[in-house]
Amino acid sequence: MHARQVEAFRAIMVTGSVSAAAAHMHVTQPAVSRLLRDMETEIGFTLFVRDGNRLAPRDEALILFREVERVFVGLDHIGRVAQDIRAVKGGVIRVGTVTSLNRLCMREALIPFLERYPSVTVIFDTENTERVLDLTAIQHYDLGLVYHQEDRAGLPGEVIGRSQAVAVVPHEHPLSRKDEIALSDLNAYRVILPGRRAPLRLALNSALSAQGINLRTPIEASLANCCAMTAYGIGISVVDPLIAADYSDQLVVKPLQARIGLSYQIVRPPQAAQGQLTDAFSHLIKRAVQDRLRAQPAL
């Protein structure tokens, strides 16, 4: 038997006539009659007797219909499950992001994600880069947003944007009048630096060392706090331009003569299966980072 024959048989049983079955299946009456005839030929016995304009099922048809209904009830259940999967009813996604990018991630990714998937549980944490990488590696996070590090390339991931570190200074600061800030300029002022294990700090240390510069009395802070402390006049900072953009109304952002590259990466656990939730969240993060980078003024 063919599935279409069984569907025609079921439609006749449910509706009671060939014409109604044809309307139910969106085909012509002759097509339904042909499917029924072919099915009876295939199985070797008659299923219906004509009663006026209706078809009356024989005992054999009633027995067969019970089995057919079990199959169709199962198919209906599968269809409902597929709809639930498509609608993502329920589910959990665990996301880790570096502290300095959590505001961007929350505004531009988390909020629209929850609007699209209101019944999904989101575990959203902020950590330093090393911690996000370590927790993603042991599958504590489904996704991580970090600054890319070449020596941690073992985790599957995608670089979603690249930029250059910038200097931020108060509006009335002497360095605010320069087109570019040299690393040697930093030596005359108190500098607020990212934590010593942050990828930006490691790259900055290499650049300073290459020029033989040893900063005096620096302050260490998170990237976000670097900008906040600079806004209070405590010092000047070298930071990520995405962080600097959040303080563009309070601080002057200047390019560095020494180009210190930064990369943003979405990482996943090793051998982790992808799904609707992780794909949707990744897309939102990627778009948020790239839109913010495109919006940066040419420095």
C-alpha positions in Angstrom: 0.0 0.0 0.0 1.0 3.6 -0.6 0.7 6.3 2.0 -1.7 8.3 -0.2 -4.0 5.3 -0.4 -4.1 5.0 3.4 -4.8 8.7 3.6 -7.7 8.5 1.2 -9.1 5.5 3.2 -8.9 7.4 6.5 -10.5 10.6 4.9 -13.5 8.5 3.8 -13.8 6.9 7.2 -13.7 10.3 8.9 -16.0 12.2 6.5 -18.3 9.4 5.4 -18.2 10.1 1.6 -15.9 10.3 -1.3 -16.8 14.0 -2.1 -16.1 15.1 1.5 -12.9 13.1 1.5 -11.8 14.8 -1.7 -12.4 18.2 -0.2 -10.5 17.2 2.9 -7.5 16.1 0.8 -7.8 18.9 -1.7 -8.0 16.6 -4.7 -10.8 15.5 -7.1 -13.5 12.9 -6.3 -12.2 10.6 -9.1 -8.7 10.7 -7.6 -10.0 9.6 -4.2 -12.1 6.8 -5.8 -9.0 5.6 -7.7 -6.9 5.6 -4.5 -9.6 3.6 -2.7 -9.9 1.1 -5.6 -6.2 0.6 -5.8 -6.0 0.0 -2.1 -8.7 -2.6 -2.2 -6.9 -4.3 -5.0 -3.7 -4.3 -3.1 -5.1 -5.7 0.1 -7.5 -8.1 -1.6 -10.9 -7.3 0.0 -13.6 -4.7 -0.1 -13.7 -2.0 2.5 -17.0 -0.2 1.9 -20.5 -0.8 0.6 -22.5 2.1 -0.9 -25.4 3.4 1.1 -27.1 6.1 -1.0 -24.6 8.9 -1.4 -22.4 7.6 1.5 -20.0 4.7 1.9 -20.7 2.4 4.7 -17.6 0.7 6.2 -17.5 -3.1 6.4 -16.2 -4.8 9.5 -12.8 -5.2 7.8 -12.7 -1.5 7.3 -13.4 -0.8 11.0 -10.6 -3.2 12.0 -8.2 -1.6 9.6 -9.2 1.9 10.6 -8.3 1.3 14.3 -4.7 0.5 13.2 -4.6 3.4 10.8 -5.7 5.8 13.5 -2.8 4.7 15.7 -0.4 5.7 13.0 -2.0 9.0 12.4 -2.3 9.9 16.1 1.5 9.2 16.2 2.1 11.4 13.2 -0.1 14.2 14.8 2.0 13.9 17.9 5.2 14.1 15.9 3.8 17.2 14.1 3.0 18.9 17.5 6.5 18.1 18.7 8.0 19.6 15.6 5.9 22.7 16.0 7.1 23.0 19.6 10.7 22.6 18.5 10.2 25.3 15.8 8.6 27.6 18.3 11.2 26.7 20.9 8.9 26.2 23.8 11.0 25.8 26.9 14.7 25.1 26.7 17.8 26.6 28.3 20.8 28.5 26.9 23.8 29.4 28.9 25.9 32.3 27.8 29.1 33.7 29.2 30.6 37.0 28.2 33.6 39.1 29.2 32.6 41.8 31.6 33.6 44.6 29.3 31.2 43.5 26.6 28.2 42.4 28.7 26.3 45.7 28.3 26.5 45.4 24.5 25.5 41.8 24.7 22.6 42.5 27.0 21.2 45.4 25.0 21.7 44.1 21.5 21.5 40.3 21.9 19.8 39.3 25.1 16.8 41.6 25.0 15.7 40.8 21.3 16.5 37.1 22.0 14.0 37.0 24.9 11.4 38.9 22.8 11.7 36.1 20.2 11.9 33.2 22.7 10.0 34.3 25.8 9.7 30.8 27.2 13.4 30.0 27.1 15.5 30.1 30.3 18.7 32.1 29.8 21.7 31.8 32.1 23.8 34.9 31.5 27.1 35.3 33.3 30.0 37.8 33.0 33.5 36.7 33.7 37.1 37.5 32.5 38.3 36.0 29.2 40.1 33.1 30.8 37.2 32.1 32.9 34.7 32.2 30.0 37.0 30.1 27.9 37.6 27.6 30.7 33.8 27.3 31.5 32.9 26.9 27.8 35.5 24.2 27.4 33.8 22.1 30.1 30.4 22.8 28.6 29.2 25.0 31.4 28.4 27.6 28.7 26.8 26.9 25.3 28.3 30.2 24.0 31.0 32.5 25.1 31.8 36.0 23.9 35.5 36.8 24.4 38.5 38.6 23.0 40.2 36.2 20.7 43.5 34.6 21.8 45.6 32.6 19.3 46.8 30.2 22.0 43.2 29.2 22.9 42.2 28.4 19.4 41.4 24.8 20.4 37.8 25.8 21.2 35.5 25.9 18.1 34.5 29.4 17.4 34.2 32.3 15.0 36.0 35.6 14.9 33.1 38.1 14.5 35.0 41.4 14.4 38.4 43.1 14.5 39.4 46.6 15.8 42.3 48.6 17.2 42.8 49.6 20.8 42.3 53.3 21.5 43.2 55.9 24.1 40.6 57.7 26.1 41.3 61.0 27.9 39.2 63.7 29.6 38.0 66.6 27.3 40.4 69.1 28.8 43.4 66.8 28.9 46.5 68.0 27.0 46.5 64.8 24.9 42.9 65.5 23.7 44.4 68.0 21.2 46.7 65.4 19.5 45.6 63.6 16.4 47.2 60.4 17.6 48.7 59.3 20.9 52.1 57.7 21.0 52.9 55.1 23.6 55.7 57.4 24.8 53.0 60.1 25.5 51.5 57.8 28.2 54.6 58.0 30.3 53.9 61.5 31.4 50.6 60.6 33.0 49.0 58.1 35.3 47.7 55.3 33.1 44.8 53.0 33.9 45.3 49.6 32.4 43.2 46.5 31.9 44.0 43.5 34.2 47.4 42.0 33.5 45.9 38.7 32.1 43.5 40.5 29.7 44.3 40.0 26.0 44.5 43.8 25.5 46.9 44.2 28.4 49.2 41.4 27.1 49.3 43.0 23.6 49.9 46.5 25.2 52.7 45.1 27.3 54.4 43.7 24.2 54.1 47.0 22.4 55.5 49.0 25.4 58.3 46.5 25.9 59.2 46.8 22.2 59.7 50.6 22.6 61.5 50.2 26.0 58.7 52.0 27.8 58.0 51.2 31.5 54.9 53.0 32.7 55.1 54.7 36.1 52.5 54.1 38.8 49.8 52.5 36.6 46.4 51.5 37.9 44.8 48.2 37.0 41.1 47.9 36.5 38.5 46.1 34.3 38.0 47.6 30.9 34.7 49.2 31.8 36.2 50.7 35.0 39.1 52.0 33.0 36.7 54.4 31.2 34.8 55.2 34.4 37.9 56.1 36.3 39.2 58.2 33.3 35.9 60.1 33.3 36.5 60.9 37.0 39.9 62.4 36.1 42.0 59.7 37.8 44.1 59.0 34.7 44.1 58.1 31.0 43.3 54.7 29.6 44.0 52.4 26.7 40.9 50.4 26.0 38.7 48.5 23.6 36.8 50.9 21.2 33.5 49.2 21.9 33.9 50.1 25.5 35.1 53.6 24.7 31.9 54.1 22.6 29.8 53.9 25.8 31.7 56.9 27.2 32.0 58.9 24.0 29.9 61.8 25.5 32.2 62.0 28.6 35.6 61.3 27.1 37.7 62.0 24.0 38.7 58.9 22.1 42.0 59.0 20.2 43.8 56.4 18.0 47.2 55.1 19.0 50.2 55.4 16.8 51.1 51.9 17.7 48.4 49.6 16.2 47.3 47.1 18.8 44.8 44.8 17.2 41.8 43.2 19.0 39.5 40.4 17.8 36.1 39.4 19.1 35.2 35.8 19.1 32.2 33.6 19.8 33.3 30.2 21.2 31.4 27.0 21.7 32.1 23.9 23.7 34.1 21.2 21.9 32.0 18.7 19.9 28.8 20.6 20.9 25.8 20.3 18.7 24.4 23.5 17.3 20.7 24.3 17.6 18.1 27.1 17.0 18.9 28.8 20.3 22.7 29.0 20.0 22.4 29.9 16.3 19.9 32.7 17.1 21.9 34.1 20.0 25.2 33.9 18.0 23.6 35.8 15.1 22.4 38.6 17.4 25.8 38.9 19.1 27.7 38.9 15.8 25.3 41.6 14.4 25.6 43.7 17.5 29.5 43.7 17.5 29.7 44.4 13.7 27.1 47.1 13.8 28.9 48.8 16.7 32.2 48.6 14.9 30.7 50.1 11.7 29.3 52.9 13.7 32.7 53.9 15.1 33.9 57.2 13.8 37.1 57.1 11.7 39.9 57.9 14.1 
